Amino acid sequence: MASIMEIREGDLDTPEKRGKYTVSVVGCGRIGLPTACLFAEAGFRVIGVDSNLKTVNLIRQGRPPFAEPGLEDLLQRHVSNGRLTATTDTCWAASMSDIITLTLPTPVDEKGKPDYGHVEDACRRVGMGLKPGSLVLLESTIGPGVTETLVRGVLEEASGLHAGVDFGVAYSPVRASPGRVLRD
């Protein structure tokens, strides 16, 4: 099996082919958990990662920690068929994954300045388990240049690997609204 950075056209065109790859979704909130379920629905093996043990335990039981139309059925199906698991161990999940998607909150302070603490912490933990050939995809609300500077820098420092050579890093804006993620 080729690393995710060596994927060619047609390598992911069926659920069976996608099933050879593992995707971790770090941050199983209102965007992350539905995203994890959609990856599982597409055929990928999925590890949902969240720092909240209560959230992880609910996911393991096939019970979403919040309401989202259609989410409970998807979650139950993919937990029961073994395609979706959950953990609090970000480093382990990264070491098992070909693709790591970060769906984390970016709170702002009273002056409107973004706090990238959640992103930085997750990147450090991912970096400690990052394997060569993986792709890290950031799907959080961030400012211009944050992927190329903060995210890349923390991943490289924690992993000892080099972005663009040993692993890929990319940004994808969130294009869904909480409560409509599956539909959007």
N, C-alpha and C positions, 0 to 999 in steps of 0.2 A: 504494500500500500504506500502510495506517495504521501509526502507530507502535504499539509494543506497549502503550503506555499508553492507546491509543484503541481497543483490541480490543473487539469486541462479541460477544455470543453468536452462535455459528455461524462466527466467523472462523477458528477453529482446529479445526473438526470433521472434517477429512479430512487424510490425509497430504499431499495436493497443496497444500492451503492452508497447512499447517504448513511445507512446503518453501520458502515465501517468506521465512521468518524464520531467522536465524542465532542459535544458542546457543553461548556459550563456557562451558566448565566449567574453572574455575581450580583446579588441584589434581587431578592424575590418579592419585591413590592408590587405596586399596581401596574407597572410596565414590565418588570422583569419576569414575574411568574407567568403571565399570559404569553410572553415571548418564549419562555422555556417550553410551555405546552405546545406552541406552534412549531418549534423546532422538533419536538417529539412527534407531532402529527406528520411532519414532513419526512420522518424516518430516522432522524439522528438519535443517537444515545445522548441523554441529557442529564447533567448534574446541576441541580439548583443549589445555589450557595447563598446563605444568609447568616448574618451574625446573631440573629435572634433565634435561640433554640426552640422557643414556642412556635415560631413560624415554620421552622424546619420540621418539627414533630407533626404539625398539622399537614404539611405537604406530604410527609411520609404516610399519613393516614388517608391521603387523597381528599383532604378537606382544605379548600382555600381559606386564607385568613381574612378575606374581604370579599365583597360581592362584585361579580363581573359576569354579565350574561354569557352563559355557555361554558364558563371556566370550570365549574365543578365536574361536569361530565368529562371534559377533556382531561383534567387532572386525574380523576379516578381511573379512566381508561389507561392512561400511560403509566401511572404508578402500578396498577395491577398487572400490566403486561411487561413491567420491568424496564421500560424504555426511559422512565424518568425517576431519578432518585434525588435525595436532598442531603446536604451536610452543612456544618458550620465551618469546615476545614478548607479554607480557600487555597492554601498551599497544595494540599493533596489533590483537590479538584483540578487545579491548573496542571499538575503533573500527569493527570490522566486524560487531559483534553488536547484536542487539535485546534479548537476555536474557543476562546474565552471572551465572553461578552460582558461588559461592565454596564449595568443599568442602575446607577446610583444617584441619590439625591445631591443636588448642589444648592444648599441653603444660602441665603443672602443675609447679611447683617443689617442693622438699622440704617446704614448709609447706602445700602444697595450693593455692597461689595460681596462677590461670591466667595464662599468658603469651600475650597477644594479638598478639605481634610478627608472626607469619605473616599474620594477618588484616589488620593495619594496613599492612604492606608491600604486600600484594595490593591493598588498597583504594586505596593511593596510585598504584600502577601502572594499575589500572583507571580511576581518575579522570583520569589523564593522557590516556586515549584515549576516555573516555566521551562518547557523542553524545547530544544531546537526544532524549527519547522512549524511552530504554532503561530496562530494569528490572534492578536488581542484587538478586540473591536470595542471602542468606547461609544456608548449610546446614552450619554448623560448630557445635560444642558451645561455647556462650557463656553468660555470665550475663545476668540480666535487665537491660535498658536498654542493652546494648552496641550493638545495632543502631541505636538512636535517638541515641546519643551518639557513640561512637568511629567506627563505620562511616559513619554519615551525615556526621559532621564531616570525616573524612579525604576522603571522596568529594567533598564540596562544595569543600573547600579545593583539592584537586588538579585538579578540573575547572572550577571557576568557575561551576558550575551549581548550582541549588537543588533539593533533594529535594522531591518532592511537586508541583513545578511543572514542572521541566525533565526530571526522571527519577524513576523509582520506586525505592524500596528496601523490601525485605521480608525477613522471617526465616521459615525453614521448618526445624523440627527434623529431625534425621536419624532416619529410621524404619526403618533397615536395619542388619543386622549384617555385618561383613566376612566374606566366604565365602558369604554368602546374599543379597547385594544384589539380584541379578537376580530371585530368588524372592521376597524381601521386598517 
